[in-house]
Amino acid sequence: MNNSLRELRGEQGWSQADLAERLDVSRQTINAIETGKYDPSLPLAFKIAKLFDRSIESIFVPGEG
């Protein structure tokens, strides 16, 4: 799944660790999501969307890698 998490995080000036703390996950989880190695659970996807005040569909797009 493709996503714009890295760009959204960058716009806020947050490190991966900053975002991980806000979402109550590990920095490694954020890295894996950003690099497309891990698709977040639906509850986590909702938390991410709410944090950035966006729809899930605007952040996560089905696709290869």
N, C-alpha and C positions, 0 to 999 in steps of 0.2 A: 504494500500500500504506500502510495506517495503521500507526503504531508508537508506542510509549511511551518512545522513547529520551530525549526532552527531560525527561520526568518522572523517569526512572531516573537520568539525569545530575544533575538537580537534587537528588535525594535524597542523592547523594554529595557535593554541594557543588562539583562540577567545572564548569569553563567548557567551552565547545566545544573550545577549544585544549587543555585538559587531557585531554579524552577522545580527541581526535585523536592526541595524543602517545602515549597508552596503546595505541591501535589501529594506530599507524604509518600514519595517513592525514592528509590536510590538514583544517584547520578548515572549509574550504569544503565538503568531503565530508560532514562531520558536519552542517553547516547544511542541505545539500541533502537528506540522509536525514531529518532532523527535520521539514523542511517538506514532505516527500512529493514532492520534485522528482527524487529519485534513489532507486532501490531498490538496496540493497547486493548485492554478489556473495554467493554462498553461503559461500565461505570467510570473508568479512568478517562475514556474519551469524552464523556460528559463533563467531568471535572476540568479537563483541559479547555473544552469549548467555553464553559462558564467563566473560567479564569481570564480568558482572552475576549470574552463577550462576543463570541462568534458562534456560528452553527457548526456542528460536527462536520457537515459536508463541505464547509469552506476551508477546513483545516486538513481533513483526510479525504483523499481521492483514491478510489480503487484503481489499481494498475500494477504493473510489474515492478517489483523491488521497491 
